[in-house]
Amino acid sequence: MISVILPVLNEEQRIRQRLEELAAMNGIAEIRVVDGGSTDATVEQARAFPKVTVLSAPRGRASQMNAGAEGARGSVLLFLHADVALPPDAPRHIAAALEDPRVVAGAFKTWTVDDVGRSRLGPLLHLADLRSRYTRHPYGDQALFVRAEAFRAVGGFPAQPLMEDLELSRRLWRVGRIRTVDARVTVSGRRFLARPVFYFLAVNGFPLLYRLGVSPHTLLRLYQHVR
């Protein structure tokens, strides 16, 4: 059974739709929304769903996702961003990937869309999807799923401000395999459309710098400067 962990911060425009989608899926044991200090109606909307557990944690995806994983009862942990929509048969793809005992984690391919519908840059969004088709280290927008025992064995997400998803993937490869399933999640292109140059640099340049040994704290300073 799958525990879905959803870190949120001011997602009142999206949280209801995500929760409705998850509630309609078979194979989801629980949904755990972890708020990082929203100032809008995100928490109130999440609490309106009777089978959703709402938690709070210090702001930051690593902190929030670790808090959501703690106490989760599913044998599989699925980490989902609020602006990422799963395919309706996502649990089936997850189960198929994990039939191989050597596989400890997996992720989906991405399909980035202009969900605002007002940008001429929309056709360029799918360039961001190429990464999900060749990388061995899934990013957070790929809806990473992990065997709970493997997640805890590697210590969960590292306490770092950026690249926590990449670092977790690196650690998971040390204990087993990671499989990218043949299905797509739909990813909002809002961040790219809001700041195309910044998004391109962050998504493509920062992971390379991290692999070359640049610390996540240095990357955070660059992130804030570029932003």
Secondary structure as the mmCIF struct_conf table of DSSP 4:
data_model
#
loop_
_struct_conf.conf_type_id
_struct_conf.id
_struct_conf.beg_label_comp_id
_struct_conf.beg_label_asym_id
_struct_conf.beg_label_seq_id
_struct_conf.end_label_comp_id
_struct_conf.end_label_asym_id
_struct_conf.end_label_seq_id
STRN STRN1 ILE A 2 VAL A 8
BEND BEND1 LEU A 9 ASN A 10
TURN_TY1_P TURN_TY1_P1 GLU A 12 ARG A 14
HELX_RH_AL_P HELX_RH_AL_P1 ILE A 15 ALA A 23
TURN_TY1_P TURN_TY1_P2 ALA A 24 ALA A 24
TURN_TY1_P TURN_TY1_P3 ASN A 26 GLY A 27
STRN STRN2 ILE A 28 ASP A 35
BEND BEND2 GLY A 36 GLY A 36
BEND BEND3 THR A 39 ALA A 41
HELX_RH_AL_P HELX_RH_AL_P2 THR A 42 ARG A 47
TURN_TY1_P TURN_TY1_P4 ALA A 48 ALA A 48
BEND BEND4 PHE A 49 PHE A 49
TURN_TY1_P TURN_TY1_P5 PRO A 50 LYS A 51
STRN STRN3 VAL A 52 SER A 56
BEND BEND5 ARG A 59 GLY A 60
HELX_RH_AL_P HELX_RH_AL_P3 ARG A 61 ALA A 69
TURN_TY1_P TURN_TY1_P6 GLU A 70 GLY A 71
BEND BEND6 SER A 75 SER A 75
STRN STRN4 VAL A 76 PHE A 79
TURN_TY1_P TURN_TY1_P7 ALA A 82 ASP A 83
STRN STRN5 VAL A 84 ALA A 85
TURN_TY1_P TURN_TY1_P8 PRO A 88 ASP A 89
HELX_RH_AL_P HELX_RH_AL_P4 ALA A 90 ALA A 97
TURN_TY1_P TURN_TY1_P9 LEU A 98 GLU A 99
BEND BEND7 ASP A 100 ASP A 100
TURN_TY1_P TURN_TY1_P10 PRO A 101 ARG A 102
STRN STRN6 VAL A 103 VAL A 113
BEND BEND8 ASP A 115 VAL A 116
TURN_TY1_P TURN_TY1_P11 ARG A 120 LEU A 121
HELX_RH_3T_P HELX_RH_3T_P1 GLY A 122 ASP A 129
TURN_TY1_P TURN_TY1_P12 LEU A 130 LEU A 130
HELX_RH_AL_P HELX_RH_AL_P5 ARG A 131 TYR A 134
BEND BEND9 ARG A 136 HIS A 137
HELX_RH_3T_P HELX_RH_3T_P2 GLY A 140 GLN A 142
STRN STRN7 PHE A 145 ARG A 147
HELX_RH_AL_P HELX_RH_AL_P6 ALA A 148 ALA A 153
TURN_TY1_P TURN_TY1_P13 VAL A 154 GLY A 155
BEND BEND10 GLY A 156 PHE A 157
BEND BEND11 ALA A 159 ALA A 159
BEND BEND12 PRO A 161 LEU A 162
HELX_RH_AL_P HELX_RH_AL_P7 GLU A 164 TRP A 173
TURN_TY1_P TURN_TY1_P14 ARG A 174 VAL A 175
BEND BEND13 GLY A 176 GLY A 176
STRN STRN8 ARG A 177 SER A 188
HELX_RH_AL_P HELX_RH_AL_P8 ARG A 190 ALA A 194
HELX_RH_AL_P HELX_RH_AL_P9 PRO A 196 PHE A 200
HELX_RH_PI_P HELX_RH_PI_P1 LEU A 201 GLY A 205
HELX_RH_AL_P HELX_RH_AL_P10 PHE A 206 ARG A 211
TURN_TY1_P TURN_TY1_P15 LEU A 212 GLY A 213
HELX_RH_AL_P HELX_RH_AL_P11 PRO A 216 VAL A 226
#
